[in-house]
Amino acid sequence: MTIEPVADAVIKHDLSTLPNLSVITTQGEVNLATLIGKPVILYFYPKDATPGCTTQARDFRDLMPEFAALGVRIIGISRDTLKAHEKFTANECLPFPLISDPDEILCRYYDVIKEKNMYGKVVLGIQRSTFLYDKHGKLVESWRKVSPPGHAEMLLGKVKLLA
C-alpha cells in the first residue's frame, strides 16, 4: 500500500496564541510572538488598492486614533509585494504596517487561502478574515468571510470590552 502525498493539504495550526513567526512588514521585520503586551488585530485581505480592501484599510486608518488610545496594534496581511504595500500605504496614508506574504506562509498558517469564483473561473485567493488577540497574545475572537463596511468599527467595540 502506498500513500500519495497531498501537496496542498491543510494543516491546522493552533491559533489560540500569536505565532512565533518572523515576517516582513512595511515598517521592518517583526516576530508576531513579540507583540504581546498590547491587543493585536491581524486582518487578511485579498489585494492592495482594490475597492473592498481600500475601504477596509481606510476604515482602520480613520479609527486609528481610537485604536491607538486603547493600545491596539493593527496589521494588515496580503500576498502583495512589499513594494505594492509601500505604494498602497503611501497612497492611503496608512499608519499601521502591512505584511507582505507572497509565499502564503502566514496565509496558509491561518488557513485563509480558499477557492473563489472569479468571472466563472475557480481560483485560490485570500478569504477576508480578521483575528483579534488580547494583550497576553491569546486569541479573543476570529471572523471569516468579512464584509468591509462597518468591520473596523465593530472591532473597536470588541477591543473596548477588553479594556
Long-range contacts (C-beta under 8 A, 24 or more apart in sequence): 10-108, 10-111, 11-108, 12-111, 13-109, 13-110, 13-111, 15-110, 15-131, 15-139, 15-142, 16-138, 16-139, 17-133, 17-137, 17-138, 17-139, 18-133, 18-137, 19-109, 21-105, 21-106, 21-109, 23-99, 23-100, 23-101, 23-106, 24-82, 24-99, 24-100, 25-75, 25-85, 25-97, 25-98, 25-99, 25-100, 26-82, 26-85, 26-86, 26-89, 26-94, 26-97, 26-98, 26-100, 27-97, 30-97, 33-137, 35-73, 35-133, 35-137, 36-135, 36-136, 36-137, 37-135, 38-71, 38-72, 38-73, 38-135, 39-70, 39-71, 39-72, 39-73, 39-132, 39-133, 39-134, 39-135, 39-140, 39-159, 39-162, 40-72, 40-73, 40-74, 40-75, 40-132, 40-133, 40-137, 41-67, 41-72, 41-73, 41-74, 41-75, 41-130, 41-131, 41-132, 41-133, 41-155, 41-159, 42-75, 42-77, 42-110, 42-130, 42-131, 42-133, 43-74, 43-75, 43-76, 43-77, 43-128, 43-129, 43-130, 43-131, 43-146, 44-76, 44-77, 44-78, 44-107, 44-110, 44-112, 44-126, 44-127, 44-128, 44-129, 44-130, 45-76, 45-77, 45-78, 45-126, 45-128, 46-78, 46-125, 46-126, 46-128, 47-78, 47-79, 47-80, 47-126, 48-78, 48-80, 48-84, 48-85, 48-87, 48-88, 48-98, 49-84, 49-87, 49-88, 49-91, 52-128, 52-148, 53-78, 53-148, 54-92, 55-148, 55-149, 56-128, 56-146, 56-148, 56-151, 56-152, 57-88, 57-92, 57-94, 58-92, 59-148, 59-149, 59-150, 59-151, 59-152, 59-153, 60-94, 60-96, 60-152, 61-92, 61-93, 61-94, 61-95, 61-96, 62-152, 63-152, 63-153, 63-156, 64-95, 64-96, 66-156, 67-156, 67-159, 70-159, 70-160, 70-162, 70-163, 71-135, 72-159, 75-99, 77-101, 77-106, 77-107, 78-126, 79-104, 79-107, 79-126, 112-144, 130-155, 132-158, 132-159, 134-162, 135-162
